[in-house]
Amino acid sequence: MKTTPTHFAIMGDDGLKRIWFTAGLWVSSKNLPSRSMPIDAFDGLDKNTWFFGKEPTCRLVTEHARRINEASLAYPIILSAEGWVMDGMHRICKALMLEMDAVNVVQFAENSAPDEVV
């Protein structure tokens, strides 16, 4: 079963979850300048960014391993204005597995309004 990420979400200090749909991020970031960023600069590598409230079962880990394997490094990682990975964590993991030193990123100077707030 192939899965595709559909959104990036962050919980605000006000307890509201802000959601950006990935397809919109791809469109709005396509003309941003690209730069190289060291793999070790991504703090998400040492955080639970995929298994919120779920046990990381072998099945769930395998699904993510498949997505890492299928990830294309031809596309830059998309960062929020604050530096959060909005799209590209599987690509970062692939680069880490390939022992790459850096990946290309684009970063918003200002975040667009979220697509949803819940």
Short mmCIF file of the C-alpha atoms (twelve columns), coordinates in Angstrom:
data_MODEL
# 
_entry.id   MODEL 
# 
loop_
_atom_site.group_PDB 
_atom_site.id 
_atom_site.type_symbol 
_atom_site.label_atom_id 
_atom_site.label_alt_id 
_atom_site.label_comp_id 
_atom_site.label_asym_id 
_atom_site.label_seq_id 
_atom_site.Cartn_x 
_atom_site.Cartn_y 
_atom_site.Cartn_z 
_atom_site.pdbx_PDB_model_num 
ATOM 1   C CA . MET A 1   0.000  0.000  0.000  1 
ATOM 2   C CA . LYS A 2   1.523  3.296  -1.104 1 
ATOM 3   C CA . THR A 3   0.711  6.337  1.009  1 
ATOM 4   C CA . THR A 4   1.324  9.984  0.227  1 
ATOM 5   C CA . PRO A 5   1.612  12.718 2.820  1 
ATOM 6   C CA . THR A 6   -1.335 15.057 2.594  1 
ATOM 7   C CA . HIS A 7   -0.654 17.736 5.147  1 
ATOM 8   C CA . PHE A 8   1.636  19.374 7.671  1 
ATOM 9   C CA . ALA A 9   0.178  20.301 11.043 1 
ATOM 10  C CA . ILE A 10  1.441  22.150 14.094 1 
ATOM 11  C CA . MET A 11  -0.232 22.697 17.438 1 
ATOM 12  C CA . GLY A 12  -0.208 26.332 18.491 1 
ATOM 13  C CA . ASP A 13  0.254  27.646 22.013 1 
ATOM 14  C CA . ASP A 14  -3.472 28.434 21.940 1 
ATOM 15  C CA . GLY A 15  -4.300 24.709 21.650 1 
ATOM 16  C CA . LEU A 16  -5.450 25.039 18.033 1 
ATOM 17  C CA . LYS A 17  -4.052 22.769 15.346 1 
ATOM 18  C CA . ARG A 18  -3.027 24.530 12.139 1 
ATOM 19  C CA . ILE A 19  -2.987 22.442 8.971  1 
ATOM 20  C CA . TRP A 20  -1.391 23.146 5.585  1 
ATOM 21  C CA . PHE A 21  -2.180 20.765 2.699  1 
ATOM 22  C CA . THR A 22  0.969  19.475 1.047  1 
ATOM 23  C CA . ALA A 23  -0.200 20.078 -2.532 1 
ATOM 24  C CA . GLY A 24  -0.603 23.776 -1.738 1 
ATOM 25  C CA . LEU A 25  2.852  23.900 -0.148 1 
ATOM 26  C CA . TRP A 26  4.370  22.457 -3.326 1 
ATOM 27  C CA . VAL A 27  2.722  25.162 -5.440 1 
ATOM 28  C CA . SER A 28  3.484  28.085 -3.137 1 
ATOM 29  C CA . SER A 29  7.126  27.055 -2.620 1 
ATOM 30  C CA . LYS A 30  8.080  26.249 -6.219 1 
ATOM 31  C CA . ASN A 31  9.720  29.642 -6.896 1 
ATOM 32  C CA . LEU A 32  11.524 29.969 -3.554 1 
ATOM 33  C CA . PRO A 33  15.324 30.003 -3.703 1 
ATOM 34  C CA . SER A 34  17.004 26.702 -2.880 1 
ATOM 35  C CA . ARG A 35  19.977 26.262 -0.565 1 
ATOM 36  C CA . SER A 36  21.925 23.388 0.924  1 
ATOM 37  C CA . MET A 37  21.310 22.461 4.563  1 
ATOM 38  C CA . PRO A 38  23.338 19.977 6.624  1 
ATOM 39  C CA . ILE A 39  21.462 16.807 7.605  1 
ATOM 40  C CA . ASP A 40  22.514 17.287 11.238 1 
ATOM 41  C CA . ALA A 41  20.702 20.646 11.318 1 
ATOM 42  C CA . PHE A 42  17.281 18.936 11.271 1 
ATOM 43  C CA . ASP A 43  16.207 18.447 14.887 1 
ATOM 44  C CA . GLY A 44  13.233 16.344 13.731 1 
ATOM 45  C CA . LEU A 45  15.589 13.400 13.288 1 
ATOM 46  C CA . ASP A 46  15.696 13.042 17.071 1 
ATOM 47  C CA . LYS A 47  11.967 13.566 17.692 1 
ATOM 48  C CA . ASN A 48  8.847  11.466 17.252 1 
ATOM 49  C CA . THR A 49  7.421  13.149 14.172 1 
ATOM 50  C CA . TRP A 50  5.374  10.226 12.810 1 
ATOM 51  C CA . PHE A 51  3.893  8.113  15.609 1 
ATOM 52  C CA . PHE A 52  1.928  10.609 17.707 1 
ATOM 53  C CA . GLY A 53  -0.160 8.640  20.148 1 
ATOM 54  C CA . LYS A 54  0.528  5.392  18.290 1 
ATOM 55  C CA . GLU A 55  2.767  2.495  19.171 1 
ATOM 56  C CA . PRO A 56  5.525  2.330  16.536 1 
ATOM 57  C CA . THR A 57  4.628  -1.207 15.466 1 
ATOM 58  C CA . CYS A 58  6.718  -3.129 12.957 1 
ATOM 59  C CA . ARG A 59  3.937  -2.541 10.390 1 
ATOM 60  C CA . LEU A 60  4.001  1.250  10.888 1 
ATOM 61  C CA . VAL A 61  7.807  1.344  10.817 1 
ATOM 62  C CA . THR A 62  7.751  -0.733 7.613  1 
ATOM 63  C CA . GLU A 63  5.287  1.680  5.988  1 
ATOM 64  C CA . HIS A 64  7.629  4.573  6.751  1 
ATOM 65  C CA . ALA A 65  10.664 2.577  5.592  1 
ATOM 66  C CA . ARG A 66  8.878  2.018  2.279  1 
ATOM 67  C CA . ARG A 67  8.136  5.727  1.959  1 
ATOM 68  C CA . ILE A 68  11.764 6.556  2.783  1 
ATOM 69  C CA . ASN A 69  12.941 4.129  0.111  1 
ATOM 70  C CA . GLU A 70  10.537 5.600  -2.477 1 
ATOM 71  C CA . ALA A 71  11.338 9.239  -1.618 1 
ATOM 72  C CA . SER A 72  12.927 11.285 -4.375 1 
ATOM 73  C CA . LEU A 73  15.816 13.546 -3.466 1 
ATOM 74  C CA . ALA A 74  15.144 15.541 -6.651 1 
ATOM 75  C CA . TYR A 75  12.748 17.771 -4.693 1 
ATOM 76  C CA . PRO A 76  13.821 20.206 -1.979 1 
ATOM 77  C CA . ILE A 77  12.685 19.966 1.625  1 
ATOM 78  C CA . ILE A 78  10.056 22.630 2.404  1 
ATOM 79  C CA . LEU A 79  10.651 24.578 5.616  1 
ATOM 80  C CA . SER A 80  8.320  26.965 7.408  1 
ATOM 81  C CA . ALA A 81  9.460  30.478 8.276  1 
ATOM 82  C CA . GLU A 82  10.409 29.087 11.715 1 
ATOM 83  C CA . GLY A 83  12.400 26.219 10.198 1 
ATOM 84  C CA . TRP A 84  9.922  23.362 10.741 1 
ATOM 85  C CA . VAL A 85  9.945  20.623 8.108  1 
ATOM 86  C CA . MET A 86  6.591  21.108 6.397  1 
ATOM 87  C CA . ASP A 87  7.330  18.517 3.705  1 
ATOM 88  C CA . GLY A 88  10.292 16.211 3.278  1 
ATOM 89  C CA . MET A 89  11.056 14.222 6.438  1 
ATOM 90  C CA . HIS A 90  11.153 10.951 4.473  1 
ATOM 91  C CA . ARG A 91  13.620 12.559 2.037  1 
ATOM 92  C CA . ILE A 92  15.778 13.719 4.965  1 
ATOM 93  C CA . CYS A 93  15.781 10.162 6.346  1 
ATOM 94  C CA . LYS A 94  16.732 8.793  2.935  1 
ATOM 95  C CA . ALA A 95  19.642 11.236 2.734  1 
ATOM 96  C CA . LEU A 96  20.715 10.156 6.232  1 
ATOM 97  C CA . MET A 97  20.578 6.472  5.223  1 
ATOM 98  C CA . LEU A 98  22.673 7.288  2.143  1 
ATOM 99  C CA . GLU A 99  25.160 9.054  4.443  1 
ATOM 100 C CA . MET A 100 24.735 12.353 2.620  1 
ATOM 101 C CA . ASP A 101 25.990 15.458 4.388  1 
ATOM 102 C CA . ALA A 102 23.285 17.865 3.177  1 
ATOM 103 C CA . VAL A 103 20.039 18.244 1.222  1 
ATOM 104 C CA . ASN A 104 18.448 21.103 -0.691 1 
ATOM 105 C CA . VAL A 105 15.792 23.126 1.100  1 
ATOM 106 C CA . VAL A 106 13.459 26.008 0.374  1 
ATOM 107 C CA . GLN A 107 12.103 28.129 3.196  1 
ATOM 108 C CA . PHE A 108 9.158  30.469 3.444  1 
ATOM 109 C CA . ALA A 109 10.013 33.980 4.644  1 
ATOM 110 C CA . GLU A 110 6.452  34.150 5.973  1 
ATOM 111 C CA . ASN A 111 4.020  31.277 6.383  1 
ATOM 112 C CA . SER A 112 0.785  31.441 4.460  1 
ATOM 113 C CA . ALA A 113 -2.468 31.170 6.365  1 
ATOM 114 C CA . PRO A 114 -3.198 27.523 7.210  1 
ATOM 115 C CA . ASP A 115 -5.757 25.671 5.126  1 
ATOM 116 C CA . GLU A 116 -7.572 24.565 8.284  1 
ATOM 117 C CA . VAL A 117 -7.586 25.422 11.975 1 
ATOM 118 C CA . VAL A 118 -9.123 22.886 14.355 1 
# 
